[in-house]
């Protein structure tokens, strides 16, 4: 890790994909977008691991990342062969995202854009034909569900981006204090009234995330306790050859288990669909139990990615990945 008064450079070793170099900005240390979070690494390694196994989830697709922060997930998607990647976050973070794009030599296929959640001008720009043509085919987000305002704004924005020619009603709020990356607080007042969020309080319930594709709502139990580690595991394939050959370190927590059996699920053919699919990675923290209700309010379907589909060395019971889409449960599966 290289050090500077204003930033440190973290190397994310993607093995066959090369090494991503990510600047973490010390001047922004109080902001969520300043550093690489574990949920971003879990999602990045999941995409790479599935790519290696012949299930390219982002290759050849146009991808948009919400609340990009350092951009590690979107930059990984670019290395995996995404045809175009848009990193988006609050306007003042755009120059920092551009630095990471340039640092990794991905300027030909990556752009950094301002996208304040529920800001109609930013949404219009992100959906414009000049930028995305027929729109994003994959939407990526990691560790963006910090508080109630941010969660609601995120799902409204996600639903808007997944709705062809859609529109949302926004309401300007002056609070602007959410620490969520990209959360502007613009549209929380226009949400359908749900009280303080269903599915139990901060300490209640069983997570509320489903392991099978079904209408959002209801609850589910916990899961196997996997330790999050960063040891071993070859991932990758594809990419554009822009990575350097330095081995990277970094990572999270201790070397803790996770079996080496790979997928263990089979069944879904996510890479073969023609619709817009979102992948959301988030850490278990108070408030996330309302995620199924927020999906239902915004007409989104969801399923949890099985633990066995995650990279064996980058999985944790505290971090989950959801796949989200619009339509019937079988609409995006071919087997």
C-alpha positions as CSV (number, residue, x, y, z in Angstrom):
1,X,0.0,0.0,0.0
2,X,1.5,3.3,-1.1
3,X,1.1,6.3,1.2
4,X,0.7,10.0,0.6
5,X,-0.4,12.9,2.7
6,X,-3.7,13.0,0.9
7,X,-4.3,9.4,-0.1
8,X,-3.2,5.8,0.2
9,X,-3.1,3.4,-2.7
10,X,-4.7,0.0,-2.0
11,X,-4.0,-2.9,-4.3
12,X,-6.8,-5.3,-4.9
13,X,-5.4,-8.5,-6.3
14,X,-7.8,-10.1,-8.8
15,X,-5.2,-12.7,-9.9
16,X,-5.9,-13.5,-13.6
17,X,-7.5,-10.1,-14.0
18,X,-4.4,-8.3,-12.7
19,X,-4.3,-5.9,-9.8
20,X,-6.5,-2.9,-9.4
21,X,-5.0,0.1,-7.7
22,X,-7.5,2.0,-5.7
23,X,-6.8,5.4,-4.2
24,X,-8.4,5.8,-0.7
25,X,-8.5,9.5,0.0
26,X,-7.5,10.5,3.6
27,X,-8.9,14.0,3.1
28,X,-12.4,12.4,2.8
29,X,-11.9,9.9,5.7
30,X,-15.2,10.9,7.4
31,X,-17.1,10.0,4.2
32,X,-18.4,6.6,3.2
33,X,-17.0,7.1,-0.3
34,X,-13.4,7.5,0.8
35,X,-12.3,3.9,1.3
36,X,-12.8,0.4,-0.1
37,X,-15.5,-1.4,2.0
38,X,-15.7,-5.1,2.5
39,X,-19.1,-5.3,0.8
40,X,-17.5,-3.9,-2.3
41,X,-14.8,-6.5,-2.3
42,X,-17.2,-9.3,-1.7
43,X,-19.3,-8.2,-4.7
44,X,-16.2,-7.6,-6.9
45,X,-14.8,-11.1,-6.1
46,X,-18.3,-12.7,-6.7
47,X,-18.5,-11.2,-10.2
48,X,-14.9,-12.3,-11.0
49,X,-15.5,-15.8,-9.5
50,X,-18.6,-16.4,-11.6
51,X,-16.8,-15.1,-14.7
52,X,-14.1,-17.7,-14.2
53,X,-16.7,-20.4,-13.9
54,X,-18.2,-19.5,-17.2
55,X,-21.1,-17.4,-16.0
56,X,-20.1,-13.9,-17.2
57,X,-22.5,-11.6,-15.4
58,X,-21.2,-8.3,-16.7
59,X,-19.1,-9.1,-19.8
60,X,-20.4,-7.4,-22.9
61,X,-22.9,-5.4,-20.8
62,X,-23.3,-1.7,-20.1
63,X,-23.0,-1.3,-16.3
64,X,-23.8,1.5,-14.0
65,X,-22.6,1.6,-10.4
66,X,-24.6,3.6,-7.8
67,X,-22.8,5.1,-4.8
68,X,-19.4,4.1,-6.4
69,X,-17.2,5.7,-3.8
70,X,-13.7,4.5,-4.9
71,X,-15.2,2.7,-7.8
72,X,-13.7,-0.8,-7.0
73,X,-16.9,-2.7,-8.1
74,X,-17.3,-0.8,-11.4
75,X,-13.6,-1.0,-12.2
76,X,-13.8,-4.8,-11.6
77,X,-16.7,-5.0,-14.0
78,X,-14.6,-3.2,-16.6
79,X,-11.8,-5.7,-16.1
80,X,-14.3,-8.5,-16.6
81,X,-15.2,-7.2,-20.1
82,X,-18.1,-4.8,-19.5
83,X,-18.5,-2.9,-22.7
84,X,-19.0,0.4,-20.8
85,X,-19.1,1.2,-17.1
86,X,-20.4,4.4,-15.4
87,X,-19.3,5.1,-11.9
88,X,-21.7,7.4,-10.2
89,X,-21.8,9.2,-6.8
90,X,-22.2,12.7,-5.3
91,X,-20.7,15.5,-7.4
92,X,-17.8,16.2,-5.2
93,X,-16.6,12.6,-5.4
94,X,-16.5,12.5,-9.3
95,X,-12.9,13.8,-9.5
96,X,-11.7,11.1,-7.2
97,X,-13.5,8.4,-9.2
98,X,-11.8,9.7,-12.3
99,X,-8.4,9.4,-10.7
100,X,-9.0,5.7,-10.0
101,X,-10.2,5.2,-13.6
102,X,-7.0,6.8,-14.9
103,X,-4.8,5.0,-12.4
104,X,-6.0,1.7,-13.8
105,X,-5.9,2.7,-17.5
106,X,-9.6,2.1,-18.0
107,X,-10.6,5.5,-19.4
108,X,-11.7,4.0,-22.7
109,X,-14.5,2.1,-21.1
110,X,-15.2,3.9,-17.8
111,X,-16.7,7.3,-17.1
112,X,-17.4,9.0,-13.8
113,X,-20.7,10.9,-13.5
114,X,-22.5,12.8,-10.7
115,X,-25.7,11.0,-9.7
116,X,-27.4,12.3,-6.5
117,X,-30.1,9.8,-5.7
118,X,-33.6,11.0,-6.7
119,X,-32.1,14.1,-8.4
120,X,-34.2,14.4,-11.6
121,X,-31.4,16.2,-13.5
122,X,-28.8,13.6,-12.6
123,X,-31.2,10.7,-13.4
124,X,-32.0,12.2,-16.7
125,X,-28.3,12.5,-17.6
126,X,-27.6,9.0,-16.5
127,X,-30.5,7.7,-18.7
128,X,-29.7,9.9,-21.7
129,X,-29.2,8.3,-25.1
130,X,-25.8,10.1,-25.4
131,X,-24.5,8.2,-22.4
132,X,-26.2,4.8,-22.2
133,X,-28.0,4.3,-25.4
134,X,-30.7,1.8,-24.4
135,X,-29.9,2.1,-20.8
136,X,-27.8,0.1,-18.2
137,X,-28.0,-3.6,-18.4
138,X,-26.4,-4.2,-15.0
139,X,-26.7,-1.9,-12.0
140,X,-24.2,-2.5,-9.2
141,X,-24.1,-1.2,-5.7
142,X,-22.2,-2.0,-2.6
143,X,-22.5,-0.9,1.1
144,X,-25.0,1.9,0.4
145,X,-27.7,1.1,2.9
146,X,-26.5,3.1,5.9
147,X,-29.7,4.9,7.1
148,X,-33.4,5.2,6.5
149,X,-33.3,8.2,4.2
150,X,-30.5,6.7,2.2
151,X,-32.2,3.3,1.9
152,X,-35.4,4.8,0.6
153,X,-33.7,7.2,-1.8
154,X,-31.5,4.3,-3.1
155,X,-34.4,2.0,-3.9
156,X,-36.4,4.8,-5.5
157,X,-33.5,5.6,-7.7
158,X,-32.8,2.0,-8.5
159,X,-36.4,1.5,-9.5
160,X,-36.3,4.5,-11.8
161,X,-33.2,3.3,-13.6
162,X,-34.7,-0.1,-14.1
163,X,-38.0,1.3,-15.5
164,X,-37.9,2.0,-19.3
165,X,-39.0,5.6,-19.9
166,X,-40.1,5.8,-16.3
167,X,-40.4,8.8,-14.1
168,X,-40.4,9.4,-10.3
169,X,-41.9,12.1,-8.2
170,X,-39.3,13.8,-6.2
171,X,-39.5,16.2,-3.2
172,X,-36.6,18.5,-2.4
173,X,-35.5,18.1,1.2
174,X,-33.1,20.4,2.9
175,X,-31.6,17.9,5.3
176,X,-28.9,16.6,2.9
177,X,-27.2,15.1,5.9
178,X,-27.3,11.4,5.0
179,X,-23.9,9.7,5.1
180,X,-24.9,7.4,2.4
181,X,-22.9,7.6,-0.8
182,X,-25.2,9.3,-3.3
183,X,-28.1,9.8,-0.9
184,X,-29.5,13.2,-1.3
185,X,-32.6,13.0,0.7
186,X,-34.7,14.3,-2.1
187,X,-37.6,11.9,-2.3
188,X,-38.2,10.4,1.1
189,X,-41.3,12.5,1.6
190,X,-43.0,11.0,-1.5
191,X,-42.6,7.4,-0.5
192,X,-45.7,5.5,0.2
193,X,-46.4,5.8,3.9
194,X,-45.0,2.9,5.8
195,X,-44.4,4.2,9.2
196,X,-40.9,3.5,10.5
197,X,-40.1,0.6,8.2
198,X,-41.6,-2.8,8.4
199,X,-40.2,-6.1,9.2
200,X,-39.2,-5.4,12.7
201,X,-36.9,-2.9,14.3
202,X,-33.2,-2.7,14.5
203,X,-32.9,-5.7,16.8
204,X,-35.8,-7.8,15.6
205,X,-36.6,-10.4,13.1
206,X,-34.5,-12.8,11.1
207,X,-33.0,-10.6,8.4
208,X,-35.9,-10.5,6.1
209,X,-33.9,-11.6,3.0
210,X,-35.1,-14.5,1.0
211,X,-33.0,-17.2,-0.5
212,X,-35.4,-17.9,-3.4
213,X,-37.0,-15.8,-6.1
214,X,-40.3,-14.7,-4.8
215,X,-42.3,-11.5,-4.2
216,X,-40.4,-9.2,-1.8
217,X,-41.8,-9.4,1.7
218,X,-41.8,-12.0,4.4
219,X,-38.8,-13.1,6.3
220,X,-36.1,-15.7,6.4
221,X,-33.7,-17.1,8.8
222,X,-30.0,-16.5,9.1
223,X,-27.3,-18.5,7.4
224,X,-24.1,-20.4,7.7
225,X,-21.4,-18.6,9.6
226,X,-18.5,-17.9,7.2
227,X,-15.5,-15.9,8.1
228,X,-14.4,-13.3,5.6
229,X,-10.9,-13.7,4.4
230,X,-8.7,-12.7,1.6
231,X,-6.4,-15.7,1.2
232,X,-6.0,-17.8,-1.9
233,X,-8.5,-18.4,-4.6
234,X,-7.8,-17.7,-8.3
235,X,-10.3,-15.5,-9.9
236,X,-10.7,-13.8,-13.2
237,X,-10.4,-14.4,-16.8
238,X,-11.2,-12.0,-19.5
239,X,-10.4,-8.4,-19.0
240,X,-8.5,-6.0,-21.2
241,X,-5.0,-6.6,-20.1
242,X,-4.5,-3.2,-18.5
243,X,-3.7,-4.5,-15.1
244,X,-0.2,-4.5,-13.8
245,X,1.6,-7.6,-12.5
246,X,2.1,-6.6,-8.9
247,X,0.4,-8.8,-6.4
248,X,-2.0,-7.1,-4.2
249,X,-2.8,-7.4,-0.6
250,X,-5.5,-5.8,1.3
251,X,-8.7,-7.3,2.3
252,X,-10.8,-7.8,5.4
253,X,-11.0,-9.6,8.6
254,X,-9.3,-12.9,9.4
255,X,-8.8,-16.0,7.3
256,X,-12.0,-17.7,8.2
257,X,-13.2,-20.8,6.5
258,X,-15.6,-20.9,3.6
259,X,-15.4,-24.1,1.8
260,X,-13.8,-24.6,-1.6
261,X,-16.7,-26.3,-3.3
262,X,-17.6,-23.3,-5.4
263,X,-21.2,-22.8,-6.4
264,X,-23.3,-25.5,-4.8
265,X,-26.5,-24.1,-6.2
266,X,-26.9,-24.3,-10.0
267,X,-30.2,-23.6,-11.5
268,X,-30.3,-19.9,-12.3
269,X,-29.0,-18.7,-15.7
270,X,-28.6,-15.1,-14.8
271,X,-26.0,-14.4,-17.4
272,X,-28.4,-15.2,-20.3
273,X,-31.2,-12.7,-19.6
274,X,-32.0,-9.7,-21.6
275,X,-33.4,-7.5,-18.9
276,X,-31.9,-5.0,-16.4
277,X,-30.5,-6.8,-13.4
278,X,-29.1,-5.2,-10.3
279,X,-26.6,-6.7,-7.8
280,X,-26.6,-5.1,-4.4
281,X,-24.1,-6.1,-1.7
282,X,-24.6,-4.9,1.8
283,X,-23.5,-5.5,5.4
284,X,-25.9,-6.6,8.0
285,X,-26.6,-3.6,10.1
286,X,-29.7,-2.1,11.9
287,X,-32.4,-1.1,9.4
288,X,-31.6,-3.4,6.5
289,X,-34.5,-5.7,7.6
290,X,-36.7,-3.2,5.7
291,X,-35.1,-4.1,2.4
292,X,-37.8,-6.6,1.3
293,X,-40.5,-4.0,2.0
294,X,-38.6,-1.3,0.1
295,X,-38.4,-3.7,-2.9
296,X,-42.1,-4.4,-2.8
297,X,-42.9,-0.7,-2.6
298,X,-40.8,-0.1,-5.7
299,X,-42.1,-3.2,-7.7
300,X,-38.7,-4.9,-7.5
301,X,-38.2,-8.7,-7.3
302,X,-35.3,-10.0,-5.3
303,X,-33.4,-13.1,-4.4
304,X,-30.3,-13.7,-2.3
305,X,-27.2,-15.0,-4.0
306,X,-26.4,-18.3,-2.4
307,X,-23.4,-18.3,-0.1
308,X,-21.9,-21.1,-2.2
309,X,-21.9,-18.9,-5.3
310,X,-19.6,-16.4,-3.6
311,X,-15.8,-16.6,-3.9
312,X,-14.7,-19.2,-1.4
313,X,-12.2,-16.7,0.2
314,X,-14.4,-13.7,0.1
315,X,-17.7,-14.6,1.8
316,X,-19.2,-13.6,5.2
317,X,-22.4,-14.2,7.0
318,X,-22.4,-10.5,7.7
319,X,-22.4,-9.5,4.0
320,X,-25.2,-10.4,1.6
321,X,-25.6,-10.0,-2.2
322,X,-29.0,-9.6,-3.7
323,X,-30.1,-9.9,-7.3
324,X,-32.9,-7.5,-8.1
325,X,-35.1,-7.2,-11.2
326,X,-38.6,-6.2,-12.4
327,X,-41.1,-8.7,-13.6
328,X,-42.2,-12.2,-12.7
329,X,-39.9,-14.5,-10.8
330,X,-39.1,-16.6,-13.8
331,X,-38.7,-13.8,-16.2
332,X,-34.9,-13.7,-16.0
333,X,-34.2,-17.4,-15.6
334,X,-33.9,-20.0,-18.3
335,X,-33.5,-23.1,-16.2
